[in-house]
Amino acid sequence: MKALILAGGFGTRLRPLSCTRPKLMFPVANKPLLDWTLEQLAESGVDTVVLAVNYMADILKRFFKHERHGIKIIYSRERIPLGTGGPIKKAERFLREDNEPFYVLNGDILSRIDFKDLHRFHKEKGGTITIALREVEDPSRFGVVEVNREDRILSFVEKPKPEESPSNLINAGIYVMEPDIFKLIPRGRKVSTERAVFPVVAEERGLYGYRFDGVWIDTGVPSDYLTANSTMLRLISKDKPVISENAFIHEEAKVIPPAIVGGKVKIGKNASVGPYTSIGDGVEIGEGSVIKASIVLPNTSIEREVKVDTSIVGEAVIMGRRVRVEENCLVGDGVVLQEDVRLMSGVEVCPHKTIRESITSPGIVK
């Protein structure tokens, strides 16, 4: 079976970290987000994946090349953004080779959906498109559906106001589609499947909804990205931290699970890492520093008595002694935080900035 992964987004809500990497390369428990998806698809019997790429596509190609986890990878590059439907039409010649149904996935979704059961459900219902559905408290960020007792979707409303939402069941960004779908999408144009395709299929009584529970996270905003990281850490490191063999951890330092520590990491005396913390390869953490509920990307240097709480720290950042990074901060790649600097909650620092004085109000430092 084949799958198309929409991987061309700009990740605007994850700036400044997405200024220097595509969204699907963001590490989750020290592994790129896309890698988790490919691994699960491989376990589900998918043999070919088409990546619909645009923004920083070369970074994805260098890392994933043309095969990963036994899956053949084909890159379909958009010269201009084609929305959610245009990439499906552009990849038609790859996806309809065997005239079988195929998966389509939003690349920034982290889930543990049972793809085989989703495929079984789709074949059983005999529709044109099956949409994976999730129940959420606030559906206003998503496409919301109304379904009948036979799981057929009657209506589809994209990002409704709370008072206009037909249900709390949302489009989870995971689909099974029949090749018939190609005739509904014009070639070479920007097309929204949510607004231009799904309503047509629903009217033709061919749109079905597959409800599922378990892990599902839209990683598009920093808080949800941190949640995705914490969720995967719980799965792989619930009771014991995952520590690379060549990491050096001082005997008087603590790594509190769930946590993961990458290769060639150095953690000094009386330092504390975790819980819910990922430390990338080559990171150095000085004596007495405390890093919790955070993501630290590779090759960052953290000196003595630094505190980082519930934040995301980019690659090759330098933090001087006694730096404080409070909750919900984003520190871009290559940033230098000099000694005693304090970032109050909600501060976002663009890449390669040098910060010499504390920042006491939330906002973006350009």
C-alpha positions in Angstrom: 0.0 0.0 0.0 1.1 3.6 -0.6 0.9 6.8 1.4 1.2 10.5 0.7 2.5 12.7 3.5 1.9 16.4 3.3 5.3 17.8 4.3 5.4 21.2 2.7 4.2 23.5 5.5 6.2 26.5 6.6 5.6 25.9 10.3 4.8 29.6 11.0 3.4 28.9 14.4 6.7 27.3 15.5 8.9 30.2 14.6 11.7 31.0 15.3 12.7 27.3 15.4 11.1 26.7 12.0 13.2 29.5 10.5 16.1 27.0 10.3 14.4 23.6 9.8 11.2 22.2 8.3 8.5 21.2 10.7 8.8 17.5 10.1 12.5 17.6 11.2 11.6 18.8 14.7 12.8 16.2 17.1 10.3 14.3 19.3 12.1 12.2 21.9 15.3 12.9 19.9 13.9 11.5 16.6 12.4 13.6 13.8 8.7 13.8 13.8 8.5 12.4 10.3 10.6 9.4 11.4 8.0 8.3 13.9 5.3 8.4 11.1 7.4 6.5 8.6 8.3 3.8 11.2 4.6 3.3 12.0 3.7 3.1 8.3 6.4 0.5 7.7 5.0 -1.6 10.5 1.5 -1.3 8.9 2.7 -2.7 5.6 3.2 0.5 3.6 5.9 0.0 1.0 6.0 3.4 -0.8 5.6 7.0 0.6 5.3 10.1 -1.5 6.5 13.2 0.4 4.8 16.4 -0.8 7.6 18.9 -0.1 8.2 22.5 -0.5 9.8 24.5 2.4 13.4 23.4 3.1 12.9 20.2 1.1 16.6 19.6 0.7 17.0 19.1 4.5 14.4 16.4 4.4 16.0 14.7 1.4 19.5 14.8 2.9 18.2 13.1 6.1 15.7 10.5 4.8 17.2 9.9 1.3 15.2 7.5 -0.8 14.5 4.7 1.7 13.7 4.6 5.4 12.6 1.6 7.5 12.3 -0.4 4.3 9.9 2.1 2.7 10.7 3.6 -0.7 10.5 7.4 -0.5 9.5 9.6 -3.5 9.7 13.4 -3.3 7.0 15.4 -5.0 8.2 19.0 -4.9 5.7 21.9 -5.2 7.1 25.0 -7.0 4.2 26.9 -5.4 2.1 25.8 -2.4 -0.8 23.7 -3.6 -2.8 23.5 -0.4 -4.0 20.1 0.9 -5.6 18.9 -2.4 -3.1 20.0 -5.0 -0.3 17.7 -3.8 -2.6 14.7 -4.1 -3.3 15.4 -7.7 0.4 16.2 -8.4 1.3 12.7 -7.0 -1.4 10.9 -9.0 1.0 8.9 -11.2 2.7 7.4 -8.2 -0.4 6.8 -6.0 -2.7 5.2 -8.6 -0.2 2.8 -10.1 -1.9 -0.3 -8.6 -5.4 1.4 -8.6 -5.8 0.6 -4.9 -6.7 2.9 -2.0 -3.9 4.9 -0.4 -3.3 6.8 2.8 -3.0 10.6 3.0 -1.5 12.1 6.1 -0.8 15.6 7.4 2.8 15.5 8.3 2.7 17.5 11.5 0.4 15.0 13.2 1.8 12.6 15.8 -0.5 9.6 16.3 -0.5 5.9 17.2 -3.5 5.1 15.0 -4.0 1.5 13.9 -3.5 1.9 10.1 -4.5 -1.7 9.3 -7.8 -1.3 11.2 -8.4 2.0 9.4 -7.9 0.3 6.1 -10.2 -2.5 7.1 -12.9 0.0 8.1 -12.5 1.8 4.7 -12.9 -1.4 2.7 -15.9 -2.5 4.8 -17.8 0.8 4.3 -17.0 1.0 0.6 -16.8 4.8 0.4 -14.6 7.1 -1.6 -12.8 8.7 1.4 -12.5 7.7 5.1 -11.4 10.4 7.5 -9.9 9.4 10.9 -11.9 11.3 13.6 -11.0 12.4 17.1 -13.2 13.9 19.8 -11.7 17.1 21.4 -12.9 19.7 23.8 -12.3 22.7 21.6 -12.9 21.9 17.9 -12.6 25.5 16.6 -9.0 24.9 15.4 -10.0 22.0 13.2 -12.4 20.7 10.6 -15.5 19.4 12.4 -17.9 16.7 11.2 -21.4 15.5 11.7 -21.9 11.7 11.4 -24.8 9.3 11.4 -25.2 5.9 13.0 -23.6 4.2 9.9 -20.5 6.4 10.3 -21.3 8.3 7.2 -20.2 12.0 7.3 -23.2 14.2 6.6 -21.6 17.6 6.8 -18.1 19.1 7.2 -17.4 22.5 8.6 -13.8 23.8 8.6 -12.7 25.6 11.8 -16.2 26.7 12.9 -17.0 29.2 15.6 -17.8 27.3 18.9 -21.5 28.0 18.6 -21.6 26.7 15.0 -19.8 23.4 15.5 -22.0 20.4 14.6 -20.1 18.1 17.0 -16.8 17.7 18.9 -15.5 15.2 16.3 -12.7 16.6 14.3 -10.8 15.7 11.2 -7.6 14.1 12.5 -5.6 14.7 9.3 -5.4 11.0 8.4 -7.3 9.6 5.4 -7.8 6.6 3.2 -8.8 7.6 -0.4 -9.8 5.8 -3.5 -8.3 6.6 -6.9 -11.7 8.1 -7.9 -10.7 11.2 -5.9 -8.3 12.4 -8.6 -11.1 13.4 -10.9 -12.3 15.9 -8.2 -9.0 17.8 -8.0 -7.8 20.1 -10.9 -4.2 19.8 -11.8 -1.6 22.5 -11.0 -3.9 24.6 -8.8 -4.1 25.3 -5.1 -7.0 23.2 -3.8 -8.4 22.7 -0.2 -9.7 19.1 0.2 -11.5 20.3 3.3 -13.5 23.0 1.4 -13.6 21.8 -2.2 -13.5 18.0 -2.1 -14.9 16.6 1.1 -18.3 18.4 0.8 -18.7 17.0 -2.7 -17.9 13.5 -1.6 -20.2 13.9 1.4 -23.1 14.9 -0.9 -22.4 11.8 -3.0 -22.7 9.7 0.2 -19.1 8.5 -0.1 -17.5 10.2 3.0 -17.1 8.1 6.1 -15.6 8.7 9.6 -13.4 6.3 11.5 -13.3 7.1 15.2 -10.2 6.3 17.2 -8.7 6.9 20.6 -5.1 6.8 21.8 -2.2 9.1 21.0 -3.1 12.0 18.6 -1.4 15.4 18.7 -1.3 18.2 16.2 2.2 19.5 16.8 1.7 22.9 15.0 2.1 25.1 18.1 4.9 25.1 20.7 2.7 23.9 23.6 1.4 20.9 21.6 4.9 20.2 20.3 6.1 19.9 24.0 3.1 17.7 24.7 4.0 15.4 21.8 7.5 15.1 23.2 6.2 14.3 26.7 3.8 11.7 25.3 6.5 9.8 23.4 8.8 10.0 26.3 6.1 8.3 28.5 5.9 5.5 25.9 9.6 4.8 25.7 10.9 6.0 29.1 8.2 5.7 31.6 10.2 4.3 34.5 13.8 4.5 33.3 15.6 7.2 31.3 16.9 6.4 27.8 20.6 7.3 27.9 23.0 6.8 25.0 26.0 4.6 25.7 28.6 7.3 25.0 26.9 10.0 27.2 28.8 11.0 30.3 26.7 11.7 33.3 28.4 12.6 36.6 27.7 10.2 39.4 26.1 13.0 41.4 23.9 14.2 38.6 20.3 13.1 38.2 18.3 12.1 35.1 14.6 11.7 36.1 12.3 9.7 33.8 10.7 10.0 31.5 13.7 11.5 29.7 16.1 10.8 26.9 19.8 11.8 26.7 21.5 11.7 23.3 25.0 10.7 22.2 28.2 12.5 23.5 26.1 14.4 26.0 27.9 15.6 29.2 26.0 16.3 32.4 27.9 17.8 35.3 27.9 17.3 39.0 24.6 18.0 40.8 22.9 18.8 37.6 19.3 17.6 37.1 17.6 16.6 33.9 13.9 15.7 33.6 11.3 14.6 33.9 9.7 15.0 30.4 13.0 16.2 28.9 14.8 15.4 25.7 18.5 16.3 25.5 19.9 16.1 21.9 23.3 14.8 20.8 26.4 16.7 21.9 24.8 18.9 24.5 26.8 19.9 27.6 25.1 20.7 30.8 27.1 22.3 33.6 27.3 21.7 37.3 24.2 22.5 39.2 22.0 23.2 36.2 18.3 22.1 36.2 16.5 21.3 32.9 12.9 20.0 33.2 9.9 19.5 30.9 12.0 20.9 28.0 13.5 20.0 24.6 17.1 20.9 24.0 18.4 20.4 20.5 21.9 19.1 19.6 25.2 20.8 20.3 23.9 23.3 22.8 26.2 24.4 25.7 24.7 25.1 29.1 27.0 26.4 31.7 26.7 26.1 35.5 23.6 26.8 37.6 21.3 27.4 34.6 17.6 26.7 34.9 15.3 25.9 31.9 11.7 25.1 32.5 9.0 23.9 30.0 10.8 25.5 27.0 12.3 24.6 23.7 16.0 25.4 23.1 17.4 25.3 19.6 20.6 23.9 18.2 24.1 25.2 19.1 22.7 27.7 21.7 25.2 29.0 24.3 23.9 29.7 27.8 26.1 31.5 30.3 26.2 30.9 34.0 23.1 31.4 36.0 20.8 31.9 33.0 17.1 31.5 33.7 14.7 30.4 30.9 11.1 30.4 32.3 8.1 28.5 31.0 7.0 28.6 27.3 10.1 30.2 25.9 11.5 29.4 22.4 15.2 30.0 21.9 16.3 29.8 18.2 19.4 28.2 16.8 22.8 29.7 17.6 21.5 32.2 20.2 23.9 33.3 22.9 22.4 34.1 26.4 25.1 35.8 28.4 25.7 35.3 32.1 22.7 36.0 34.5 20.3 36.7 31.6 16.7 35.8 32.5 14.0 35.1 29.9 10.5 35.6 31.4 7.7 33.3 30.3 6.6 33.6 26.7 9.8 35.0 25.2 10.8 33.9 21.7 14.4 34.7 20.5 15.2 34.6 16.8 18.3 32.6 15.6 21.8 33.9 16.1 20.9 36.7 18.5 23.1 37.6 21.4 21.1 38.5 24.5 23.0 40.6 27.1 20.2 41.7 29.3 17.2 40.0 30.8 13.9 40.2 28.9 11.0 40.7 31.3 7.9 40.7 29.0 6.7 38.1 26.5 7.2 38.6 22.8 9.6 38.0 19.9 13.2 39.2 20.0 14.3 39.8 16.4 
